[in-house]
Amino acid sequence: MWCCLVGEEEFRVVVEYPSGRVFSRILEMISSIVDEALFTFDSDGLKIRALDPAQVALVSVSIPSSSFLTYDVVEETSVGVNLSNLMRTLPKPKKSDRVVFRAGEDFYEFVIESVAVGRYRYKSIEVPVSEVPEISLEFKVRGSVHTSAFKTALSDLRGSGTIVFEASDNQVLKLAAPEIGGEVSFSVMGGSLIELEVDESSRSSYDESYIIKVLPLCEITDAVKIEFSSDQPIRLTFNLPSGEVIEYLSAPKA
């Protein structure tokens, strides 16, 4: 079953997203994890789930149909996208640019609606469905930090090799980089910490190169939810105003 006809071409999927900059930053983040991904469109919206080759990081993206200006998807459709090629060739849209995504039988295209309209077509690829089991984790530390402060902290600790997340009470969340002697503290009093719940004093180390992969998301959200326990994976969640949710899991450093 085909969704619609544009000109002489038939498309299974035609969706329009209001902010090209936001969509681009989401794609940029995913492309730092994997070179290719499966975009699945169903009646609820767009879902992308990808596990990096080293099986250290897992990203899950959910964009509800209500977040799109136009959402024409008659039946569930999965599109294999070569992200490395896409990010090399697709111009970075501006915040006010609209992005139209269309997918046919064996191709997909992006249309960037700006002062001028740009159309970029790509061949769909076969992307194996990742057999990623649902992960059930109990986090002893749960907090939220302003992304502006989180971005500054990651930039200050960049190149350290390891970032240690630590919290012992509900007042302060610390990020430390032992290799370079750096430390950043988030607190409610300082204005960087929105909330923090600590069930148990926790400390865990993560590969800095994986944590900084979320930097593009810090540019499009106001807050990041941080959840971790001692020597357990960390989960970073970014919620956008229109209902989009990006969850990022990274395993602790051995």
C-alpha positions in Angstrom: 0.0 0.0 0.0 1.4 3.4 -0.9 1.0 6.5 1.2 0.9 9.2 -1.5 1.9 10.3 -4.9 4.2 13.3 -5.5 4.6 14.2 -9.1 5.2 10.9 -10.8 6.7 9.2 -7.8 5.1 7.1 -5.1 6.2 7.2 -1.5 5.5 5.0 1.4 6.4 7.7 3.9 6.1 11.5 3.7 6.8 13.4 6.9 7.6 17.1 7.6 9.5 18.2 10.7 9.4 21.8 11.8 13.0 22.4 12.7 15.9 21.3 10.5 18.4 22.2 13.1 16.9 20.0 15.7 16.5 17.0 13.3 20.1 17.5 12.1 21.5 17.5 15.7 19.6 14.2 16.4 21.1 12.6 13.3 24.5 13.9 14.2 24.3 12.3 17.6 23.2 8.9 16.2 25.9 9.0 13.5 28.5 9.3 16.2 27.4 5.9 17.4 26.7 3.9 14.2 27.4 4.3 10.5 23.9 3.0 9.5 20.5 2.8 11.2 17.0 1.6 10.6 14.3 4.3 10.7 11.0 2.7 11.6 7.8 4.7 10.9 4.5 3.5 12.3 1.2 5.0 13.4 2.8 6.3 16.6 5.8 8.0 15.0 9.4 7.6 14.2 11.6 5.2 16.2 15.4 4.6 15.9 17.4 2.2 18.1 21.0 1.6 17.5 23.8 -0.2 19.3 27.4 0.7 18.6 29.7 -2.0 17.2 31.7 -2.3 20.4 28.4 -2.8 22.3 29.2 0.0 24.7 26.5 2.5 23.8 22.9 2.3 23.0 20.8 5.1 21.6 17.0 5.1 21.4 15.1 7.9 19.6 11.3 8.3 19.7 9.6 11.2 17.8 5.8 11.0 18.1 3.7 11.6 15.0 2.3 14.8 16.8 5.8 16.3 16.6 5.6 16.5 12.8 3.8 19.1 10.8 2.9 16.4 8.3 2.9 12.7 9.0 1.6 10.4 6.2 2.4 6.8 7.0 -0.2 4.3 6.0 1.6 1.2 7.2 4.7 0.4 9.2 7.8 1.1 7.1 11.4 0.6 7.9 14.1 2.5 6.0 17.8 1.6 6.0 19.8 4.8 6.2 23.6 5.2 5.5 24.3 7.8 8.2 27.9 8.3 7.4 27.1 9.2 3.8 24.1 11.3 4.8 26.0 13.4 7.2 28.8 14.0 4.7 26.5 15.2 1.9 23.4 16.7 3.6 23.8 20.5 4.3 23.3 21.5 7.9 19.8 23.2 7.9 19.0 26.3 10.0 16.7 26.3 12.9 13.8 27.8 10.9 14.3 25.4 7.9 11.7 22.7 7.6 12.8 19.2 6.7 10.7 16.8 4.6 11.6 13.1 4.6 10.2 10.9 1.9 10.8 7.1 1.4 9.9 5.0 -1.6 10.5 1.3 -2.5 14.3 1.5 -2.6 15.3 5.1 -1.9 14.7 8.0 0.4 15.2 11.7 0.2 15.4 14.8 2.3 14.0 18.1 1.2 15.2 21.1 3.1 12.8 24.0 2.8 14.7 27.2 3.3 15.1 30.4 1.2 15.8 27.9 -1.6 14.6 24.3 -1.6 17.2 21.6 -1.7 16.4 18.0 -2.5 18.8 15.2 -1.6 18.2 11.6 -2.7 19.8 8.4 -1.4 19.5 4.7 -2.0 18.1 2.7 0.9 20.4 0.0 2.3 19.8 -3.3 4.1 20.3 -2.7 7.8 19.9 -5.8 10.1 17.4 -5.4 12.9 19.5 -5.1 16.0 18.6 -7.8 18.5 19.0 -5.6 21.5 17.2 -7.0 24.6 15.2 -4.7 26.8 17.5 -3.5 29.6 16.0 -3.3 33.1 18.2 -1.2 35.4 17.7 0.2 38.9 19.4 3.5 39.3 20.5 4.7 42.7 21.1 8.2 41.5 18.6 10.2 39.5 19.0 13.8 38.7 18.5 16.6 36.2 21.0 19.2 35.1 20.7 22.3 32.8 22.2 21.3 29.5 24.1 24.6 29.3 26.0 23.6 32.4 26.4 20.0 31.4 27.8 21.0 28.0 30.3 23.3 29.6 31.4 20.6 32.0 31.9 18.1 29.2 33.9 20.6 27.2 36.1 21.3 30.2 36.8 17.6 30.8 37.2 16.8 27.1 40.3 14.7 26.3 40.5 13.3 29.8 39.9 9.7 28.8 37.6 9.0 31.8 34.8 10.8 33.4 33.7 9.8 36.9 30.1 10.5 38.0 29.6 10.7 41.8 26.9 11.6 44.2 26.6 11.0 48.0 23.7 13.2 48.9 20.8 15.1 47.3 22.8 18.4 47.1 25.7 17.9 44.8 26.5 15.9 41.6 30.2 15.7 40.7 31.9 14.9 37.5 35.7 14.2 37.8 38.5 13.5 35.4 41.3 11.8 37.4 43.8 11.8 34.5 43.9 15.6 34.3 42.9 16.4 37.8 39.6 18.1 36.7 36.4 18.3 38.6 33.0 19.9 38.1 30.2 20.1 40.6 26.5 20.7 39.9 24.4 22.1 42.8 21.0 23.5 43.3 22.5 26.5 45.1 24.8 27.1 42.2 21.8 27.0 39.8 23.1 24.2 37.6 21.3 21.3 39.3 17.6 21.1 38.8 16.9 18.1 41.1 18.8 15.1 42.5 17.7 12.0 44.3 20.3 9.7 45.9 19.1 6.3 47.3 22.7 5.2 47.8 26.1 6.9 47.5 27.3 6.0 44.1 30.4 6.4 42.0 31.0 5.1 38.4 33.6 5.7 35.7 32.8 6.0 31.9 34.8 6.4 28.8 34.9 10.1 28.1 34.8 9.6 24.3 31.3 8.0 24.7 29.9 10.5 27.1 30.7 13.5 24.9 28.7 12.0 22.0 25.6 13.6 23.5 27.0 17.2 23.0 24.8 17.8 19.9 21.7 17.1 22.0 22.8 19.8 24.6 22.2 22.4 21.9 18.5 21.5 21.4 17.2 20.8 24.9 17.2 22.7 28.2 17.8 19.8 30.6 19.4 16.3 30.7 18.2 13.6 33.1 21.2 11.7 34.5 20.8 8.2 36.1 23.5 5.9 37.3 24.7 3.5 40.1 28.1 2.4 41.1 29.8 0.4 38.3 26.6 0.3 36.3 25.6 1.8 32.9 24.6 5.5 32.9 21.4 6.7 31.2 21.2 10.2 29.8 17.7 11.3 28.7 16.9 14.3 26.6 13.2 15.4 26.4 12.2 18.0 23.8 9.2 20.3 24.1 7.2 18.6 21.3 7.4 15.1 22.9 10.6 13.8 21.3 12.7 11.6 23.6 16.3 10.6 23.1 17.8 8.0 25.6 21.4 7.2 25.7 23.0 4.3 27.6 26.7 3.9 28.1 28.4 1.0 29.8 30.8 1.7 32.7 34.5 1.7 32.0 36.3 -1.5 32.8 
